[in-house]
Amino acid sequence: TREDVNSLKNVHNNKAVKPLNRVGGSPLIRPYNTYYKFVVFRHPFTRMVSAWRNKLQLVEGVTNKYFYKNYGIPMIKLSRGVKAELEFYKDKEANLVTFPEFVRGIKHGIVDRHWMPQTEICQPCLVQYDFVGFFEYLDSDTNYILDQVGIEDDVVRADKVSKAGLKLSTAQFTIQLFNALSPEDVDAIYEFYKKDFLLFGYDKDVNSPHFPFPSIHTIVNS
């Protein structure tokens, strides 16, 4: 039911959600290739900003231990040297990964699935999805998907607000952050996500009046 869908607060740790790799499955073989398959994409820049906010900034007053050990500390060491780790543990809030440091980390190959290119995760050229949705249209796309699989009770309201404790929306914050980057850094991040941009019809110009909406939404799902 849609009540069940709305109750999934954390799909990574919910026993009711079983990734195909845990049941020996693949979307390319039976019976899974007969399932209704959908994928939801997001503007690469807002997605990486959302990942930075959620994984490497304070969330409800605390840092994410796993992400700082594996990604945050290596990132700040790139800019601040080997003593950065000690300084971080002395005062975490004062030594969080800045956005330019996050960008530099990506440029040096410090990548996690939460900010790696979506084309590498979802393989849209390999898997024949029944529906391609977009985060920017998440409310309507989510309800369309649930209608397609026969779940027709209460309407789902998609939660698009980060819990990172920041007042600006992710899209607004992305505009500020990218306007503060050097053109070289913007170009480097664009190149990192280039396949996502080209395949999904997103504009890399954060000052575009259409940002962050994709240009191909009505074409893909018409």
C-alpha positions as CSV (number, residue, x, y, z in Angstrom):
1,T,0.0,0.0,0.0
2,R,1.0,3.6,-0.2
3,E,1.1,3.6,3.6
4,D,3.9,1.0,3.3
5,V,5.7,3.1,0.8
6,N,5.5,6.2,3.0
7,S,6.8,4.2,6.0
8,L,10.1,3.5,4.3
9,K,12.2,6.2,6.0
10,N,15.6,4.5,5.3
11,V,15.6,2.0,2.5
12,H,19.3,1.1,3.1
13,N,18.5,-0.4,6.5
14,N,15.0,-1.7,6.0
15,K,14.7,-5.5,6.0
16,A,11.6,-5.2,3.8
17,V,13.8,-3.8,1.0
18,K,16.0,-6.5,-0.6
19,P,18.5,-5.4,-3.3
20,L,18.8,-7.8,-6.2
21,N,22.4,-8.5,-5.5
22,R,21.3,-10.0,-2.1
23,V,18.9,-12.4,-3.7
24,G,21.2,-13.4,-6.6
25,G,19.1,-11.5,-9.1
26,S,19.6,-9.1,-12.0
27,P,17.2,-6.9,-13.9
28,L,18.4,-8.7,-17.1
29,I,17.4,-12.2,-16.2
30,R,14.2,-14.0,-15.2
31,P,12.1,-13.5,-13.2
32,Y,13.4,-10.0,-12.5
33,N,13.4,-8.9,-16.1
34,T,9.6,-9.3,-16.1
35,Y,9.2,-6.9,-13.1
36,Y,8.0,-3.4,-13.5
37,K,11.3,-1.4,-13.6
38,F,11.6,2.3,-13.0
39,V,14.4,4.7,-12.2
40,V,14.4,8.3,-10.9
41,F,17.2,10.6,-11.9
42,R,18.2,14.0,-10.5
43,H,20.2,17.0,-11.6
44,P,23.9,16.0,-11.0
45,F,24.8,19.3,-9.3
46,T,21.9,19.3,-6.9
47,R,22.4,15.6,-6.2
48,M,26.1,16.1,-5.3
49,V,25.2,19.1,-3.1
50,S,22.5,17.1,-1.4
51,A,25.1,14.3,-0.7
52,W,27.6,16.8,0.7
53,R,25.0,18.3,3.0
54,N,23.7,15.0,4.2
55,K,26.9,13.0,4.5
56,L,29.6,15.6,5.3
57,Q,27.8,18.4,7.1
58,L,26.1,18.3,10.5
59,V,22.8,16.4,10.4
60,E,20.7,17.1,13.5
61,G,23.9,18.3,15.2
62,V,26.1,15.3,14.5
63,T,28.6,14.2,11.9
64,N,28.4,10.9,10.0
65,K,31.2,8.7,11.4
66,Y,31.3,6.3,8.5
67,F,31.5,9.0,5.8
68,Y,34.0,11.1,7.7
69,K,36.3,8.1,8.3
70,N,36.1,6.9,4.6
71,Y,35.6,10.2,2.7
72,G,35.6,13.3,4.8
73,I,39.1,12.9,6.4
74,P,40.8,12.0,3.1
75,M,39.2,15.1,1.5
76,I,40.3,17.6,4.2
77,K,43.8,16.1,4.1
78,L,44.1,17.0,0.4
79,S,43.7,20.7,1.3
80,R,44.9,20.9,4.9
81,G,47.6,18.3,5.2
82,V,48.1,15.3,7.5
83,K,47.3,17.3,10.6
84,A,43.8,17.9,9.4
85,E,42.5,14.6,10.9
86,L,43.7,15.6,14.4
87,E,42.2,19.1,14.1
88,F,38.9,17.6,13.0
89,Y,38.6,15.3,16.0
90,K,39.5,18.2,18.3
91,D,36.7,20.3,17.0
92,K,34.5,18.6,14.4
93,E,32.0,21.4,13.8
94,A,34.8,23.9,13.0
95,N,36.6,21.5,10.6
96,L,33.8,20.1,8.4
97,V,34.5,19.4,4.8
98,T,33.9,22.6,2.8
99,F,32.2,22.4,-0.6
100,P,35.4,23.4,-2.5
101,E,37.1,20.5,-0.6
102,F,34.3,18.2,-1.6
103,V,34.8,19.2,-5.2
104,R,38.5,18.7,-4.9
105,G,38.0,15.3,-3.4
106,I,35.8,14.2,-6.3
107,K,38.4,15.5,-8.8
108,H,40.9,13.2,-6.9
109,G,38.7,10.2,-7.2
110,I,37.2,10.2,-3.7
111,V,33.8,8.9,-4.7
112,D,30.9,7.1,-3.1
113,R,27.7,5.8,-4.7
114,H,25.8,8.8,-3.2
115,W,27.6,11.2,-5.5
116,M,29.0,9.0,-8.3
117,P,27.4,9.4,-11.8
118,Q,23.9,8.0,-11.9
119,T,24.7,6.4,-15.3
120,E,27.2,4.2,-13.5
121,I,24.7,3.1,-10.9
122,C,21.5,2.6,-12.8
123,Q,23.0,1.6,-16.2
124,P,20.1,3.1,-18.2
125,C,21.6,2.0,-21.5
126,L,21.7,-1.6,-20.3
127,V,18.5,-2.0,-18.4
128,Q,15.2,-1.5,-20.2
129,Y,13.2,0.6,-17.6
130,D,9.4,0.8,-17.9
131,F,9.5,4.4,-16.6
132,V,12.1,7.1,-16.3
133,G,11.2,9.6,-13.6
134,F,12.9,12.7,-12.3
135,F,13.5,13.9,-8.8
136,E,12.4,17.4,-9.9
137,Y,8.9,15.9,-10.6
138,L,9.0,13.5,-7.7
139,D,5.5,13.9,-6.4
140,S,3.8,13.3,-9.8
141,D,6.2,10.7,-10.9
142,T,6.0,8.7,-7.7
143,N,2.2,8.6,-7.9
144,Y,2.3,7.6,-11.5
145,I,4.6,4.7,-10.7
146,L,2.4,3.5,-7.9
147,D,-0.7,3.8,-10.1
148,Q,1.1,1.6,-12.7
149,V,1.7,-1.2,-10.1
150,G,-1.8,-1.0,-8.8
151,I,-1.4,0.9,-5.6
152,E,-4.3,3.4,-5.7
153,D,-5.0,4.6,-2.2
154,D,-3.8,7.8,-0.5
155,V,-1.5,10.1,-2.5
156,V,2.2,10.0,-1.7
157,R,3.8,13.3,-0.9
158,A,7.5,13.1,-1.6
159,D,9.8,14.7,1.0
160,K,12.3,16.8,-0.9
161,V,13.7,18.7,2.1
162,S,17.2,17.9,3.4
163,K,17.6,17.4,7.1
164,A,21.0,18.9,7.1
165,G,19.8,21.9,9.1
166,L,20.2,24.4,6.4
167,K,17.5,27.0,5.6
168,L,17.9,27.1,1.8
169,S,16.5,24.5,-0.5
170,T,19.1,22.3,-2.2
171,A,18.5,24.0,-5.5
172,Q,19.0,27.5,-4.0
173,F,22.1,26.4,-2.2
174,T,23.5,24.7,-5.3
175,I,23.2,28.0,-7.2
176,Q,25.1,29.8,-4.4
177,L,27.8,27.2,-4.2
178,F,28.4,26.8,-7.9
179,N,28.5,30.5,-8.5
180,A,31.3,30.7,-5.9
181,L,33.4,28.0,-7.7
182,S,36.0,28.7,-10.3
183,P,35.0,28.1,-13.9
184,E,37.7,25.4,-14.0
185,D,36.1,23.5,-11.1
186,V,32.6,23.8,-12.6
187,D,33.9,22.4,-15.9
188,A,35.7,19.6,-14.0
189,I,32.5,18.5,-12.2
190,Y,30.5,18.8,-15.4
191,E,33.0,16.5,-17.1
192,F,32.7,14.0,-14.2
193,Y,28.9,13.9,-14.7
194,K,28.9,14.5,-18.4
195,K,27.1,11.3,-19.3
196,D,24.3,12.2,-16.8
197,F,23.9,15.6,-18.3
198,L,23.8,14.4,-21.9
199,L,21.5,11.5,-21.3
200,F,19.0,13.2,-19.0
201,G,18.8,16.6,-20.6
202,Y,20.0,18.7,-17.7
203,D,21.6,22.2,-18.1
204,K,25.0,22.8,-16.3
205,D,24.2,26.5,-16.0
206,V,22.9,27.0,-12.5
207,N,21.7,30.5,-13.4
208,S,19.4,29.2,-16.1
209,P,15.7,30.1,-15.5
210,H,14.9,26.4,-15.9
211,F,17.5,25.1,-13.4
212,P,17.3,22.4,-12.1
213,F,14.6,20.9,-14.2
214,P,15.4,18.5,-17.1
215,S,14.6,19.4,-20.7
216,I,13.5,15.9,-21.7
217,H,10.9,15.0,-19.1
218,T,7.9,15.3,-21.4
219,I,9.7,13.5,-24.2
220,V,10.8,10.5,-22.1
221,N,7.5,9.9,-20.5
222,S,5.1,10.9,-23.2
